Amino acid sequence: MKQSIMIDGIEIQYAIETKDIFAVLGSAFIYRPVTFLDTIRIIYRGLQRNCGYSFDEFQAAVMKGNIYPSKKRGHYPLSVATLRIRNRVKSINKQFLQSRTPR
């Protein structure tokens, strides 16, 4: 499975990076749950290239189904991307708590 998405018929890869998660959800300890809109924001920030889409246009195209992960090409569905981001948030929170506990 690949972290890619189809934009205008072109396969574009994206990365789920910690800096993007912090930019969307906040820094240090993350309290709020990851929503689908958060997932779209993080994917948009992690795109290799955005093909001229602003975030609002990108969001509207995802909701209409014009931008989508392709099953034939082995892309992760957006629900799996959300789960991967939730797991990353758990890891970030765990690291934060471990760094805060006195030894």
N, C-alpha and C positions, 0 to 999 in steps of 0.2 A: 504494500500500500504506500502511496505517495502523498505528500502534503502539496497538492496542486489543485487548481480550480480552472474551469473553462471560462474565459472572458472573450466574447466575440469569436468563438471558435478556435481560440488559441490557448494552448495549455500554459498556464503561468504558475510557477512554484511560489510558495509562501513559507515563512518560518514563524514559529511561535516562540518569540524571544521574551526573556524576563523583563527587559526594559520596556517592551510594548505592553506587557501585562501591568507593570507599574504605572505606565502612562494612562491606561484605561481604568484600572481598578483602585489605584492608590499605591503608596509605598509603605515599606516596613511590614506591618502585619495587616493582612487583607481580611476585612470582616464581612463584606457583602458577597452574596453568592453570584456566580457567573451566569449571566443571562445570554440568550441567543444574540441579542443586539451587541453585547460585549464581545462575543465570539466574532461577529462580523467586523467590529472595530479592530480587534487584534489581528485578524486575518488581513484586513485592509492595510494596516500599518506594516505587516510583515511581507507584503507582496514584493516580488523582485521588481516589477513595474506595474503601474496602475492603468496603463492603456488610456490615459486621458480622462479617467473617471474621477470626479470629486467623491468625497465619502458619501454625500447624500445621494448622488447618482448611483454609486456602487450599491448602497443599501437598497435603493428602489429596484435595481436590476436583480439583486439576489431575491428579494421578495416576489418579484414577478416571475422568477425562474429563468431569466436570461443569463445569469451568471450562476454556475452550478458545478459541483464535483461530478466527474464522469465515472460511472461504474465500469465501463468498457476499458478505460485506461488505468483502472485500479486506484482511483483517488479515494481518500478518506471522506466519508459523508460528513456534513457539518455537525451532526450530532456527536460523532467521534471526536471531531476537533474540539467541541465543547467539553467533552470528557477529558481530553488531554490537557486542556487549559485548567480544568478543575483539579486534576492531579498535580499540575505544576504549582498551582496556588497552595495546595496542601504541603508540597515540598518546601515552598518559599516560607510558609508560616512555621513549619517545623524547624527549618534552619534559623529563623528569627528567634524562636523560643529557645533553641539550644544556645544561641549566642548570648541571650539575656540571662540565662541561669548561671549563678555563681558556682564556681568549682571549688 
